[in-house]
Amino acid sequence: MPEGPTIIIAKKNLQKFKGKRVVAAIGYTPAFEPAMLEGKVLTDIKSWGKHLLLCFGKLTVRVHFMLFGSYKIDEPGKRNAVLQLEFTNGILYFYVAKLLLIEDDLDKVYDWQADIMNDDFNPKKAIEKIKAKPGRMICDVLLDQQVFSGVGNIIKNEVLFRSKIHPASIADTIPPKRLKALIAETVAYSFKFLDQKQAGTLSRNWQAYEQEECPRNHVPFVKKDLGKTKRHCFYCERCQKCYN
C-alpha cells in the first residue's frame, strides 16, 4: 500500500495535467459516471496522507490506491482502467484504485494538521488525539490516519526502531519527551522515505522493516502481527523499550 511519500511523488508526476481540460473520461468505477468530468479543467492536485486528490473546480476525485492500485501516464497497462482521463496533453490511467467523488470544501473534509507531510502538521494536536483515546498500542496509533495521516507499515516500523520504542507500548504511557521525539522522527523519516524512494534506494536503507537482524545488537528481530491492526511488526526486544 502506498504511503504518504509515494502519494507526494504521484502528485509531482501528474503536474503536467494541472490546468488542462478533460477531453474524454471512461472507466468502470462505481463511484460516479466518468463522463461527468468531460470538459472540466484539472485546477489542482493535492494530497492528504494516502489520498491523491484531483480537483476539478468544486468537484474533487479522491484516489486511494489501497493495496494494489497504480497509475500510468500516456501508456496503458494490461488491465482495464478504473478511470481513464484523456487531457489535451496526454492520458492518465488509474488501476485497481478506490475512487470517491467529493463535492464538499476540502478544508471541511480533511484535517490538514494530521498530514505528516503537510506544512500544517501539528504535533501538539497529535498528542491530544493520543491522550483522548488512551490504552492503544503505539503500533496502532501510528497507523491511525486521523492522527498520523500518511503513515504506513514501513514508516511505522522504521520510526519505532529508530526511536527505540517497542511497538506494543501503550501510546499514552510513553514519556512526553520520548513521544515528542517519536513524532519528530515520524516526520523526519517520512521525508527521508521520499528522498530515498525517488533515488531508488528506499529498501536498502531499511533498518527494521523486513529485516532479519537488529543492526544495533546483532540479534534476530522479532516479527509479529501486533495490535488491532494486525500488521507486521519488526522489532528488537533488547533495544526497543516497552511502555505500559
MIRO-218375 format. One record per residue: residue number from 1; residue in one letter; x, y, z of N, C-alpha, C in turn. Coordinates in steps of 0.2 Angstrom, whole numbers, plus 2048, in hexadecimal, padded with zeros to 3 digits. Example, Ala and Ser with C-alpha at 12.3 -4.5 7.8 and 13.67 -1.06 7.14 Angstrom:
TORMI     i   aa   n_x   n_y   n_z   ca_x   ca_y   ca_z   c_x   c_y   c_z
TORMI     1    A   842   7E4   827    83E    7EA    827   842   7F0   827
TORMI     2    S   840   7F5   823    844    7FB    824   840   800   827
END
This chain:
TORMI     i   aa   n_x   n_y   n_z   ca_x   ca_y   ca_z   c_x   c_y   c_z
TORMI     1    M   804   7FA   800    800    800    800   804   806   800
TORMI     2    P   803   80B   7FB    807    811    7FB   806   815   802
TORMI     3    E   80C   818   804    80C    81C    80A   80C   823   808
TORMI     4    G   80C   828   80D    80C    82F    80B   811   831   806
TORMI     5    P   817   830   807    81C    832    802   81B   830   7FB
TORMI     6    T   818   82A   7FA    817    827    7F3   812   82B   7F0
TORMI     7    I   80D   82E   7F4    807    832    7F1   80A   839   7EF
TORMI     8    I   80F   83B   7F3    812    841    7F1   816   841   7EB
TORMI     9    I   819   83B   7E9    81C    83A    7E3   817   83A   7DD
TORMI    10    A   812   836   7DF    80C    836    7D9   80A   83D   7D8
TORMI    11    K   809   841   7DD    806    848    7DC   80B   84C   7D7
TORMI    12    K   812   84B   7D9    817    84E    7D5   817   84B   7CE
TORMI    13    N   816   845   7CD    816    842    7C6   810   844   7C2
TORMI    14    L   80B   846   7C5    805    848    7C1   804   84F   7C0
TORMI    15    Q   809   853   7C2    808    85A    7C1   807   85D   7BA
TORMI    16    K   809   859   7B5    809    85B    7AE   801   85C   7AC
TORMI    17    F   7FD   858   7B0    7F6    859    7AE   7F2   85E   7B2
TORMI    18    K   7F6   862   7B6    7F2    867    7BA   7F1   86D   7B5
TORMI    19    G   7EB   86F   7B6    7E9    875    7B1   7E6   872   7AA
TORMI    20    K   7E6   86C   7A9    7E4    869    7A3   7DD   867   7A3
TORMI    21    R   7DA   867   79D    7D3    865    79D   7D2   85D   79B
TORMI    22    V   7CD   85A   79E    7CB    853    79D   7C8   853   796
TORMI    23    V   7CA   84F   792    7C7    84E    78B   7C2   848   78B
TORMI    24    A   7C5   843   78E    7C0    83D    78F   7C2   839   795
TORMI    25    A   7BD   836   798    7BE    833    79F   7B9   82C   79E
TORMI    26    I   7BD   827   7A0    7B9    820    7A0   7BC   81C   7A6
TORMI    27    G   7B9   817   7A8    7BB    812    7AD   7B5   80F   7B0
TORMI    28    Y   7B7   80A   7B4    7B2    806    7B7   7B1   807   7BF
TORMI    29    T   7B3   80D   7C1    7B2    80F    7C8   7AB   80F   7C9
TORMI    30    P   7A8   80D   7CF    7A1    80D    7D1   7A0   814   7D5
TORMI    31    A   7A5   818   7D6    7A4    81D    7DA   7A0   823   7D7
TORMI    32    F   7A1   824   7D0    79E    829    7CC   79F   827   7C5
TORMI    33    E   79B   82B   7C1    79C    82A    7BA   7A1   82E   7B7
TORMI    34    P   7A7   82B   7B5    7AD    82E    7B2   7AB   834   7AD
TORMI    35    A   7A6   833   7A9    7A5    838    7A4   7A3   83F   7A7
TORMI    36    M   7A1   83F   7AD    7A0    846    7B0   7A6   84A   7B1
TORMI    37    L   7AC   847   7B0    7B2    84B    7B1   7B4   84E   7AA
TORMI    38    E   7B1   84C   7A5    7B2    84F    79E   7B1   856   79D
TORMI    39    G   7B6   85A   79B    7B5    861    79A   7B8   865   7A0
TORMI    40    K   7B9   861   7A6    7BB    865    7AC   7C3   865   7AC
TORMI    41    V   7C5   86A   7AF    7CD    86C    7B0   7CF   869   7B6
TORMI    42    L   7D5   866   7B6    7D8    864    7BC   7DB   86A   7BF
TORMI    43    T   7D8   86D   7C4    7DB    873    7C7   7E0   872   7CC
TORMI    44    D   7E1   86C   7CF    7E6    86B    7D4   7E7   864   7D6
TORMI    45    I   7EC   862   7D8    7EE    85B    7DB   7F0   85C   7E2
TORMI    46    K   7ED   859   7E6    7EF    859    7ED   7EF   852   7F0
TORMI    47    S   7F2   852   7F6    7F2    84B    7FA   7F1   84C   801
TORMI    48    W   7EE   847   804    7ED    847    80B   7EF   83F   80D
TORMI    49    G   7F4   83F   810    7F7    838    812   7F7   833   80C
TORMI    50    K   7F3   82E   80C    7F3    829    807   7EE   82B   801
TORMI    51    H   7EB   831   802    7E6    833    7FD   7E9   837   7F8
TORMI    52    L   7E8   836   7F1    7EA    83A    7EC   7E3   83E   7EA
TORMI    53    L   7E3   844   7E9    7DD    848    7E8   7DE   84C   7E2
TORMI    54    L   7DA   84B   7DD    7D9    84E    7D7   7D4   853   7D7
TORMI    55    C   7D5   859   7D7    7D0    85F    7D8   7CE   861   7D1
TORMI    56    F   7C7   861   7D0    7C4    864    7CA   7BF   869   7CC
TORMI    57    G   7C2   86F   7CE    7BE    874    7D0   7BB   872   7D7
TORMI    58    K   7B4   872   7D7    7B1    870    7DE   7B0   869   7DF
TORMI    59    L   7B2   865   7DA    7B2    85D    7DA   7B9   85B   7DB
TORMI    60    T   7BA   856   7DF    7C1    853    7E0   7C0   84B   7E0
TORMI    61    V   7C4   848   7DC    7C5    841    7DC   7CA   83E   7E0
TORMI    62    R   7C8   83B   7E5    7CD    838    7EA   7CF   831   7E8
TORMI    63    V   7D5   830   7E7    7D8    82A    7E5   7DC   826   7EB
TORMI    64    H   7DA   820   7ED    7DD    81C    7F2   7DF   816   7EF
TORMI    65    F   7E6   815   7EF    7E9    80F    7EB   7E8   809   7EF
TORMI    66    M   7E6   809   7F5    7E5    803    7F9   7EC   7FF   7F9
TORMI    67    L   7EB   7F8   7F8    7F1    7F4    7F8   7F4   7F3   7F1
TORMI    68    F   7F0   7F3   7EC    7F3    7F1    7E5   7F2   7F6   7E0
TORMI    69    G   7F0   7FC   7E2    7EE    801    7DD   7F4   804   7DA
TORMI    70    S   7F3   807   7D4    7F9    80A    7D0   7F6   80F   7CB
TORMI    71    Y   7FB   813   7C8    7F9    818    7C3   7FE   817   7BD
TORMI    72    K   7FC   819   7B7    801    81A    7B2   7FF   820   7AE
TORMI    73    I   804   823   7AB    804    829    7A7   805   828   7A0
TORMI    74    D   801   829   79B    801    828    794   802   821   791
TORMI    75    E   804   81C   795    805    815    793   800   811   797
TORMI    76    P   7FB   80E   794    7F6    80A    798   7F9   804   79A
TORMI    77    G   7F6   801   7A0    7F9    7FB    7A3   7F5   7F5   7A0
TORMI    78    K   7F6   7EF   7A2    7F2    7E9    79F   7EB   7E9   7A2
TORMI    79    R   7E9   7EC   7A7    7E3    7EB    7AA   7DE   7F1   7A8
TORMI    80    N   7D8   7F0   7A9    7D3    7F5    7A7   7D4   7FA   7AD
TORMI    81    A   7D4   801   7AB    7D5    806    7B0   7CE   807   7B4
TORMI    82    V   7CF   808   7BA    7C9    80A    7BE   7C7   811   7BC
TORMI    83    L   7CC   815   7BA    7CB    81C    7B7   7D0   81E   7B2
TORMI    84    Q   7CE   820   7AD    7D3    822    7A7   7D1   829   7A5
TORMI    85    L   7D5   82E   7A6    7D4    835    7A5   7D9   837   79F
TORMI    86    E   7D5   839   79A    7D9    83C    794   7D9   843   794
TORMI    87    F   7DF   846   795    7E0    84E    795   7E2   850   78E
TORMI    88    T   7E3   856   78E    7E5    859    787   7EC   858   786
TORMI    89    N   7F0   855   78B    7F7    854    78B   7F9   84D   78D
TORMI    90    G   7F4   849   78D    7F6    842    78F   7F1   83E   792
TORMI    91    I   7F2   838   794    7ED    834    797   7EF   831   79E
TORMI    92    L   7EB   831   7A3    7EC    82F    7AA   7E8   829   7AB
TORMI    93    Y   7EB   823   7AE    7E8    81D    7AF   7E8   81B   7B6
TORMI    94    F   7E3   819   7BA    7E3    817    7C0   7E1   80F   7C0
TORMI    95    Y   7E4   80B   7C4    7E3    804    7C4   7E2   802   7CB
TORMI    96    V   7DD   7FD   7CC    7DB    7FA    7D3   7DB   7FF   7D9
TORMI    97    A   7D9   805   7D8    7D9    80A    7DD   7D1   80B   7DF
TORMI    98    K   7D1   80E   7E5    7CA    80F    7E7   7C9   817   7E7
TORMI    99    L   7C4   819   7E3    7C2    820    7E1   7BC   822   7E5
TORMI   100    L   7BC   828   7E6    7B7    82C    7EA   7B6   833   7E7
TORMI   101    L   7B0   835   7E6    7AF    83C    7E4   7AD   840   7EA
TORMI   102    I   7B1   845   7EB    7B0    84A    7F0   7AD   850   7EE
TORMI   103    E   7A7   852   7F0    7A4    859    7EE   7A4   85E   7F3
TORMI   104    D   7A7   85D   7F9    7A7    861    7FF   7AE   865   7FE
TORMI   105    D   7AF   86A   802    7B5    86E    803   7BA   869   806
TORMI   106    L   7C0   869   803    7C5    864    806   7C7   866   80D
TORMI   107    D   7C7   86C   80E    7C9    86F    815   7C4   86C   81A
TORMI   108    K   7BE   86B   818    7B9    868    81D   7BA   860   81D
TORMI   109    V   7BD   85D   818    7BD    856    818   7C3   853   81B
TORMI   110    Y   7C9   857   81A    7CF    855    81D   7D2   859   822
TORMI   111    D   7D6   856   827    7D9    859    82C   7E1   859   82A
TORMI   112    W   7E3   85F   827    7E9    85F    824   7EF   85F   829
TORMI   113    Q   7ED   861   82F    7F2    860    835   7F3   859   837
TORMI   114    A   7F0   854   834    7F1    84D    835   7F6   84A   830
TORMI   115    D   7F7   84E   82B    7FB    84B    825   803   84C   827
TORMI   116    I   806   847   828    80D    847    82A   812   84B   825
TORMI   117    M   810   84B   81F    814    84E    81A   811   855   818
TORMI   118    N   80C   858   81B    80A    85E    81A   80D   863   81E
TORMI   119    D   80E   869   81C    811    86F    820   80D   870   826
TORMI   120    D   807   86F   826    802    870    82B   802   86B   831
TORMI   121    F   806   865   830    805    860    835   807   863   83C
TORMI   122    N   803   860   840    803    863    847   804   85E   84C
TORMI   123    P   80B   85D   84F    80C    858    853   808   858   85A
TORMI   124    K   807   85E   85C    803    85F    862   7FC   85C   862
TORMI   125    K   7F9   85D   85C    7F3    85A    85B   7F3   853   85A
TORMI   126    A   7F8   850   858    7F9    849    858   7F9   846   85F
TORMI   127    I   7FD   849   863    7FD    847    86A   7F6   847   86D
TORMI   128    E   7F3   84D   86C    7EC    84D    86F   7E7   848   86D
TORMI   129    K   7E8   846   866    7E4    840    864   7E6   83A   867
TORMI   130    I   7EC   839   868    7EF    833    86C   7EC   832   873
TORMI   131    K   7EC   838   876    7EA    838    87D   7E2   837   87E
TORMI   132    A   7DF   839   878    7D7    839    878   7D5   832   878
TORMI   133    K   7D9   82D   875    7D7    826    874   7DD   822   878
TORMI   134    P   7DD   822   87E    7E2    81E    882   7E2   817   881
TORMI   135    G   7E7   813   882    7E7    80C    883   7E9   809   87C
TORMI   136    R   7EB   80C   877    7EC    809    870   7F4   808   86F
TORMI   137    M   7F5   803   86C    7FC    802    86A   7FF   807   865
TORMI   138    I   805   809   866    808    80E    862   808   80B   85B
TORMI   139    C   809   805   85A    809    802    853   802   803   84F
TORMI   140    D   7FD   803   853    7F6    805    850   7F5   80D   84F
TORMI   141    V   7F8   810   854    7F7    818    854   7FB   81B   84E
TORMI   142    L   801   818   84D    804    81B    847   801   819   840
TORMI   143    L   7FD   814   840    7F9    813    83A   7F2   816   83A
TORMI   144    D   7F0   819   83F    7EA    81D    83F   7EA   823   83B
TORMI   145    Q   7E7   823   835    7E8    829    830   7E5   82F   833
TORMI   146    Q   7E1   82F   838    7DE    835    83B   7E3   838   83F
TORMI   147    V   7E8   835   841    7EE    837    846   7F4   839   842
TORMI   148    F   7F6   834   83E    7FC    834    83A   7FA   832   832
TORMI   149    S   7F7   837   82F    7F5    835    828   7FB   835   824
TORMI   150    G   7FC   82F   820    801    82E    81C   806   828   81E
TORMI   151    V   805   827   825    80A    821    827   807   81A   825
TORMI   152    G   80C   816   823    80A    80F    821   80F   80B   825
TORMI   153    N   80F   804   823    812    800    827   81A   800   827
TORMI   154    I   81C   803   821    824    804    821   826   80A   826
TORMI   155    I   822   80F   825    824    815    829   823   813   831
TORMI   156    K   81E   810   832    81C    80D    839   822   809   83C
TORMI   157    N   825   804   839    82A    800    83B   831   804   83C
TORMI   158    E   832   808   837    838    80C    837   839   811   83C
TORMI   159    V   833   815   83D    834    81A    842   834   817   849
TORMI   160    L   830   811   84A    830    80E    851   837   80B   853
TORMI   161    F   83B   808   84E    841    806    84F   846   80C   850
TORMI   162    R   846   811   84C    84B    816    84D   849   81A   853
TORMI   163    S   843   81A   856    842    81D    85C   843   819   862
TORMI   164    K   844   812   861    845    80D    866   83F   80C   86A
TORMI   165    I   839   80C   867    833    80B    86B   830   804   868
TORMI   166    H   82E   800   86C    82B    7FA    86B   824   7FB   868
TORMI   167    P   822   7F7   862    81C    7F9    85F   815   7F7   864
TORMI   168    A   816   7F3   869    811    7F1    86D   810   7F6   873
TORMI   169    S   814   7FC   873    814    801    878   80D   804   878
TORMI   170    I   80A   805   87E    804    809    87E   805   810   87D
TORMI   171    A   802   813   878    804    81A    875   804   81F   87B
TORMI   172    D   7FF   81F   87F    7FE    825    884   802   824   88A
TORMI   173    T   806   81E   88A    80B    81D    890   812   81F   88E
TORMI   174    I   813   820   888    81A    822    885   81C   829   888
TORMI   175    P   821   82A   88C    823    830    88E   823   836   889
TORMI   176    P   820   83B   88B    81F    841    887   825   843   882
TORMI   177    K   82B   843   885    831    844    881   832   83F   87B
TORMI   178    R   831   839   87D    832    833    879   82D   833   873
TORMI   179    L   827   835   875    821    835    870   822   83B   86B
TORMI   180    K   824   841   86E    826    846    869   82B   845   865
TORMI   181    A   830   841   867    836    83F    863   834   83A   85E
TORMI   182    L   82F   836   85F    82C    831    85B   829   834   855
TORMI   183    I   825   839   857    821    83D    852   825   841   84D
TORMI   184    A   82B   844   850    830    847    84C   833   843   847
TORMI   185    E   835   83D   84A    838    838    845   833   835   840
TORMI   186    T   82D   835   841    828    833    83D   828   838   837
TORMI   187    V   828   83E   838    828    843    833   82F   843   82F
TORMI   188    A   834   843   833    83B    843    830   83C   83D   82B
TORMI   189    Y   83A   837   82E    83B    831    82A   836   831   823
TORMI   190    S   830   834   824    82C    834    81E   82F   838   818
TORMI   191    F   833   83D   81A    836    841    815   83D   83D   812
TORMI   192    K   840   839   817    845    835    815   843   82F   810
TORMI   193    F   83D   82D   812    839    828    80D   838   82B   806
TORMI   194    L   836   831   806    835    834    800   83B   835   7FC
TORMI   195    D   840   837   7FF    847    838    7FB   849   831   7F9
TORMI   196    Q   849   82C   7FD    84C    826    7FB   847   822   7F6
TORMI   197    K   841   823   7F6    83C    820    7F1   83E   823   7EA
TORMI   198    Q   83F   82A   7EA    840    82D    7E4   847   82B   7E1
TORMI   199    A   84C   829   7E6    853    827    7E4   853   820   7E2
TORMI   200    G   84E   81C   7E4    84E    815    7E3   852   811   7E8
TORMI   201    T   853   814   7EE    857    811    7F3   853   80F   7FA
TORMI   202    L   84C   810   7F9    848    80F    7FF   84A   809   803
TORMI   203    S   849   803   800    849    7FC    803   850   7FB   806
TORMI   204    R   855   7FD   803    85C    7FC    805   85E   800   80B
TORMI   205    N   85A   805   80D    85B    809    813   856   807   819
TORMI   206    W   852   802   818    84E    800    81D   852   7FD   823
TORMI   207    Q   851   7FF   829    854    7FD    82F   850   7F7   833
TORMI   208    A   84A   7F7   832    845    7F2    835   841   7EF   831
TORMI   209    Y   83D   7F3   82D    838    7F0    829   83B   7EA   824
TORMI   210    E   838   7E4   825    83A    7DE    821   841   7DC   822
TORMI   211    Q   844   7DE   827    84B    7DC    829   84B   7D6   82E
TORMI   212    E   851   7D3   82D    851    7CD    832   855   7CE   838
TORMI   213    E   859   7D3   838    85E    7D4    83E   85E   7DB   840
TORMI   214    C   85E   7DD   847    85F    7E3    849   866   7E6   848
TORMI   215    P   866   7EC   844    86D    7EE    843   871   7F1   849
TORMI   216    R   86D   7F2   84E    870    7F5    855   873   7EF   859
TORMI   217    N   86F   7EA   85A    871    7E4    85E   873   7DE   85B
TORMI   218    H   872   7DE   854    873    7D8    850   870   7D1   853
TORMI   219    V   86A   7D2   855    866    7CC    857   860   7CC   852
TORMI   220    P   85C   7C6   852    857    7C6    84D   851   7CB   84F
TORMI   221    F   84E   7CE   84A    848    7D2    84B   842   7CD   84D
TORMI   222    V   83E   7CF   851    837    7CC    852   833   7CE   84D
TORMI   223    K   82F   7CA   84A    82A    7CC    845   823   7C9   847
TORMI   224    K   81E   7CE   849    818    7CC    84B   813   7D1   848
TORMI   225    D   80D   7CE   848    807    7D3    846   804   7D5   84C
TORMI   226    L   805   7DB   84E    803    7DE    854   7FD   7E3   854
TORMI   227    G   7F9   7E4   859    7F4    7E9    859   7EE   7E7   856
TORMI   228    K   7E9   7EB   856    7E3    7EA    852   7E3   7EA   84B
TORMI   229    T   7E9   7EE   848    7EA    7EE    841   7ED   7E7   83E
TORMI   230    K   7F0   7E4   843    7F3    7DD    841   7F8   7DE   83B
TORMI   231    R   7FC   7E3   83B    801    7E4    836   807   7E2   838
TORMI   232    H   80C   7E0   833    812    7DD    835   816   7E3   839
TORMI   233    C   819   7E0   83F    81E    7E4    843   824   7E1   843
TORMI   234    F   82A   7E5   841    830    7E2    842   834   7E6   847
TORMI   235    Y   836   7E3   84D    839    7E6    852   83E   7E2   856
TORMI   236    C   842   7E6   85A    848    7E3    85E   845   7E3   865
TORMI   237    E   845   7DE   869    843    7DE    870   849   7E0   874
TORMI   238    R   84F   7E1   872    854    7E4    876   854   7EC   876
TORMI   239    C   853   7EF   870    854    7F6    870   84E   7FA   86F
TORMI   240    Q   848   7F7   86E    842    7FA    86E   83E   7F9   874
TORMI   241    K   83D   7FF   878    83A    7FE    87F   833   7FE   87E
TORMI   242    C   830   7FA   882    828    7F9    882   825   7FD   888
TORMI   243    Y   821   802   887    81E    806    88C   816   804   88D
TORMI   244    N   815   802   893    80E    800    894   80C   801   89B
END
